[in-house]
Amino acid sequence: MEYRFLGRSGLKISALSLGAWITYGGQVGEEVATQCMQAAYEAGVNFFDNAEAYAGGSAETVMGNVIKKAGWKRSDLVISTKIFWGGKGPNDNGLSRKHLLEGVDASLKRLQMEYVDLVFCHRPDLYTPIEETVRAMNHVINQGKAFYWGTSEWGATQIMEANGIARREHLIPPLMEQPEYNMFHRQRVEAEYAPLYREIGLGTTIWSPLASGMLTGKYNRGIPDGSRITLTGYDWLRKQFEGEEAAQKLGKVERLTQIAGELGCSMAQLALAWCLKNPHVSSVITGASRAEQVDENMKALEVTAQLSDAVMQQIEDILQNKPEAEEDQR
């Protein structure tokens, strides 16, 4: 396993990590979650990602149970949670001081832990002043309930505002962002955040590296039964695989699959390795519903070394979606 510094910090996290979104407490039960996490741990993964919203909190409960039963040394792990969607009450959502403090406490109870290493503001809150959020996250860290805080799917301007407030008020600024990033979704990570890597040392733990499964190649011939997008309640996800735009993307996946074949790897491994090539990606969060998937995903690290400049250009020629550099947008 390769370990990378999380932004401009001294914390090292595994370049490939394992997340609980959709699967734990929903698509798979605790037994399968145990097998997947054990496979990841044995492969050197130390970063496990979660959120209060995943399966209504059940994902945190499952992950906490797995870690407790496994008896892993807590200091060997980097555990995260994300706060925003905590329930149906009027103060159970958003980034108010009340919900952040109560949400973190509830997550820790489900995880059966005294602290998480990372806590993310799961989305920007249009109704809560950023200063209130910054002060609340600073309090969470000062209480020892988290070591670092960050954001997820915030705009660069919002992250810089939070950083500016923290610096001005001598508080702890956000360290990391958790954005979507894959071959089909590049603008924010490669262009919008470019100044943040230089100016504040932003780290990233990226999600959906396989574009919700599109970049695995398994949808090249239609939607197979039992796949994630056939699950009840995921109609919103299925729509991403229908229509002309989806057909164009799937056509590109077919061509990319040929490159994967030449490299002797799967399409999924190629897509993960492509994300790992970005030096601003601290960790690529993977998902799995079987231990075998974890084992296959971990092999993407070996593929990264094969992605020469020539191969990366071949991929670029197929994608045709490289964002303009930040300097070119001014």
N, C-alpha and C positions, 0 to 999 in steps of 0.2 A: 504494500500500500504506500502511496505517496501522501505526505502530509504538507499542507500549505498554511501559511499564516493567514489569519482572518483579518484582512485589511491591514491597517497600520497598528496592529496589536501584537502581543507576544503569544497569542493563543494559536495553537496548531490544530487544524481539523483535517480529517481524511478527505482527500480529493473527491472520492465517491462516498456518498452517505446514503442513509435509508430513511424514507419518510413514511408517515402513517396515513396520509391523505387517501380518502375513499376506502382503502382496504381495511385497516384495523377497526374492529368493532362494527364493521359494515359488510364488506365483501368477504372478509375472512374472519375466522374466530381466533381465539387465543392460542390454540394448538399450532395452527399454521403460522401465526405471528411469531411464535417462539422459534419455529424452524427457520423462518426468514431472518430474524434478528440474530440467531445463533450463527447462521451461515455468514452473515455480514460481519459479525464480531470476529469470527475465525479468519476472515479475509483481511482483517485489520481496520475495519470501519470503527471509528470512535464517535461519529456524529450521527445522532438519531433525532429526526425532526417531527414535531407534533403541533397541535393547536387546540384551543378550547372548543373550536367549532367542529372539529372532525368527529363525525358520528355522534354529535351532541355531547361530546366529552368522553364517550366510551373508548375512543382511540387512546386517550391518555391513560385511562384505567387499564386497558390491555397492556400498553407498553410498560406501565409501572409494575404490573403483575409479573411480566416476563423478566424484567430486570431484577426484581426482588427474588424470584425463584432461581434465576441463574446465579445469583450471588456474585455478580461482577463488581469489581472495585469501583466505587463511584468516581474517584479521581481519574480513572482511565476513560471515562465517558464524557462526551459533550452533548448535553440534552437541551433541546429548545422547545419553547411553546410560543404560541401567537395569540394575542388578545384583540378582540373586536366584537365577535358574535358570540355572546355568552348565554343567551336565553330570550324569553319573550317579554320580560318585564321592561318598564320604561327606562330603567337605568342598567339593563343587562347588556347593552350594546354600545359600541363607540369607544372613544379614548378619553373619557372624562377621568378625573382623578379617582372618583368613586369606583368606576368599573375597572380601571386598571389595577387598583390595589385589591379589590375584592376578587377580580378575575384571576389574578396571579395566585392568590391564596387558594382559590378553588382548584386551579390547575395543579398546584403542588400537592393538595390533598388527594386528587385522583392519581397523580404520578407516585404518590407515597415518597416524596422527596422533600428535603429541607430547602433546596434551591434548584433552579435551572441555570445552566451556563449562559444561555441566550434567551432573551425575550423580545419578540417582535411586535410592533404595532401593525396588525394584520392588514389594515387598509388605512388610507387617510380619512380623517373625520372632518367633514365640512362644518360641523356645528360646535366643535370644541377648539378653543384657541390653542395653537401649537405650543405656546408657553405653558399652558396648564398641563399638556401632555409631557413636555420635557421635564417639568418639575416633578410630576408623578413618577416618571421612569427613574429619575435621579433618586427619589425616595426609595423605590423598590430596590435599587442597587445598594444604597446605603444601609438598608435593612438586611442585606445579605441574602435576599431572596432570588437574586440574579446577579451575574457577573458583568454582562454586557447587554446593551439594548440596541435595537435597530428597527428598521421599517420593512414593510412589504408592499410593493406596488405603489410607492410614493413617487411623485414627480421630483425631478432634480431640484427645482425651485423650493419645494416643501422641505426636502432634506437639508438644503443649504440654510433655510430659515431656522430649522431646528438646531442646526450646528451653530449658527450665529447667536441664537438666544442662549444656548448652553455656554458658549465661550464668554459672552457678555456677563452672564450671571454666575460664572464660575461653577457651572454644573457639568455633569457628564454628558458629552454629546453622543449622538447615535454613531455606532461603529459600522453596521452592516445593513445591507438591503437584501430582500428575498424577492427577486423579480422572475417573471417567466422569461425563459431564454432557450431558444432552439434554432434550428436551421431556417425555420419559417417566421420566427419572431425575434428580431435583432435590433431594432431601432433604439430602444431604451438603453439596453446594456452596452451596445457598441458606440452609440453616438451621444444620447442625452446625458448619460452618466460620465462620459469621458473626462470632463473637468473635475468631477468629484474624486476620481481615483488619484489625480495629481494633487488637488488642493486639500482634501481632508482624509485621504487614505481609505476610502470606502472599500469594504469587503463585500462580496456577494455570495450568497448560497442560492443557486438558481433552481427553479422548479420547472416541471414539464419539459425536460430535455428531449423527450420523445414525441412532443406535440400530441399529448393525450393518446399515444399509441400509433399515430399516423406514420411516424418515422421508424416503426418496427418492420414495416412492409407487410404485415399480416392483413391489411385492409386493401391491398392492391387488387384483389379479386372479389371485393365486396365485403360485407359485414358478417363475420363469422358468429355463429351462435355461442352464447356464453361470454362474449367479450364485454369489456367494461361499458361500452356505449349501449349495450342491450339491457343494462340493469334498470330496474324501476326507479324513476326519479331522475334519470340522467338524459332526458330528452334534449336538454340544452346542449349536452355534449354531442349527441348524435347529429345535431344540425351542422356541426363543424365538418361532418363527413359527407354532406349532401350539397349538391349544387355545382355550378361551373367552376368556382374557385377551388373547391375541394378536389374536383376532377383534375385540375391543372397541377395541384400539389401532389396528388397521387401519381401523376405521370412523371413528375420529377423524382419521386421516391423510387419508381421503377428503374430510372436511369442511375440513381445513386446506388441502388442495390447491385448493379453491375460492378461499380467501383468496389463495393464491399466484397463481392465475390473475388475480384482480382487480388484483394488484400488478404483473403482467407478469413474473413470475419463476417458476422451477421450485420444486417442493416442497423439494428439497434446498437450494436457495439460501435459501429461507425459514427452514429449520431451522438453517442455519449462522448466518444473520443474527440469529435469535432468541438464539442463544448469545452472539454478539458484543455484544448489547445489555446483557449483564450486566457492570457495571463491574469486577467482581472476577475476570473472566476475562482473563488476560494474553494467552493465545493459544489458538486453536481448531485442534487438530491434525486435518488432513484426510488422507484416503487416496485413492489413485487407481491404477487399472490401465491408464489411457490418458491421454495428454497432454491430450486434449479434456476429460476430467473435471476436470483441474487448472484449465483455462481457465474452465470453467463455475463451479467452486467459488469462484474468485477474485472472481467477479461478486457474490458475497454481500455484499461490502463496500458495494456501491452500494445494495443492498436495505435495509441497516441504517437508512439515513436515512429510509426510507419507513415504518418501524415506529413510527408515532405512538402516543400513549397509547391512542387509540381502537382501533387495530389490535391492539395488545398485549392489550387487554381482550377483543377478539373471540377471540383465540387462547386466552386464559385461560378464557373461557366454554366453549370446546370441550374443553380439557384437563381442567379440573376437578381439578387435582392440586397446587395451589400449597401448598408447605409452610408450616407455621405459623412465624411469626417466632421467633427464639431467645428473645426476651423473653417471648413467650406460652407457652413451654414450661416456664418455671421454676415 
